[in-house]
């Protein structure tokens, strides 16, 4: 079982969770989160995980999606702190990978454009 308390106060919407983030409760949290985002997409969001005792793989996946969208987490305890740290590490690694791919493409795109420009100029 999971209890979800929603505090929708300026400037932050916070979700206070108590219990296990598993199975159908993951879907329920996602519905509340999506509804809050739809209602005010620019508002900061916080998920308080201090009283969460377990998170299954679907729960972790949801928390990771939320983190990618800028949701912040408040956590305590070894298990939940480890889950949040893992999500943050994965997000950082993903960001670095995206930045690396964009950096690698830069010189390649420039070289292709230069080659096309030379072909166009040589055709004149």
N, C-alpha and C positions, 0 to 999 in steps of 0.2 A: 504494500500500500504506500501511496505517496500523497502527502498533503501539499497543495500549492497555494500559497498566499501571494496575491498581487498587490503591490503598493504603487499606485500610479500617481506619483507626486513630482512636481517640477523640481529639479530638472531631470530626474531619473525615474524610470520605471523599473521596479525591482521585483524579482520572483524569489520568494523564500520557499525553499523545498525542505520537506521533512519526510524521511523514510527511504524507500528503495526506488531508484530511477530505473525501472525495468518494464518490459512488455508494454501493456496498454497505457501505462503512465507516461511513457516516452511520447507517444502519439498525443496524449492530452497536453503535455507541456508544449509540444510543438504547435498545437492549435492556439494555445494562449499566447505564445510568443509571436506567431504569425499575425494574430489579431492585433496585438500591441504594435507591431511594426506597421501594419496597414493603417492603424489609427493615427500614428505619429512617427513617420519613418526617420525623423531627424533626432528623436529623443534618445538619450543615452540609456542603455539597459544594463542591469546587473542581475546576476543569478547568485543567490546566497545558498551555498552548498554545505554550510556548517553543520546542518543536522541530517545530511544524507549519509546513509549507512552502506549503500552498495549501488554500483552503476554497472549495468550489463553492456554488451557491445553496441546495442542500438542506442542506449543512453549516451555512451561515449561518442558515437557518431553524431548524434544531435548536438551534444555540447561542442564538438569540433566545428560543426556548421555554424552554430551560434557564435563561436569565437571568431571564425572567419568573417562574420558580418559585424564584428566590433563589440559583441557582448562581453562584458567583464565578469569575472568570477570572484567570489569571496569564498574561501575554503579554509577548513581547519581539519586536523587529523591527518595521520600518515597516509591512509588509503586515498582520500579525496585529494589531498595535496599532490600525491604522486600522479593521479589521473590528470589533474589540471596541468601539472608540469609536463606530462607526456603530450597533451594536446598542444600546449604552447610550443614545445620543441618541434612537433610535427608541422605546425603552422610556420614557424621560423624557417625550417628546412624547405618547406614548399615555397615560401617567399624568396629565399635565396636561389632556389632552382629557377623560378620564373625570372628573376633578375639576371641570372647567369645566361639563360637562353636568350633574353632580349639583348644582352651585351654581345653575345656571340653573333647574333643576326645583324647587328649594326654594321660591322665592317663588310659583311657579305653583301648586304643591300647596297652599300656605298660602291663596292666594286662592280656590282651588276649595273648600277646606274651610270657609272663612269664608262663602262664598256659600251652601253647603249648610246651614250652621248658621243663617244668616239666614232661609232659606226655611223651615226646620223651625220656627224661633221665630215667624215670621209666620203660619204655619198654625195656631198655637195660639189 
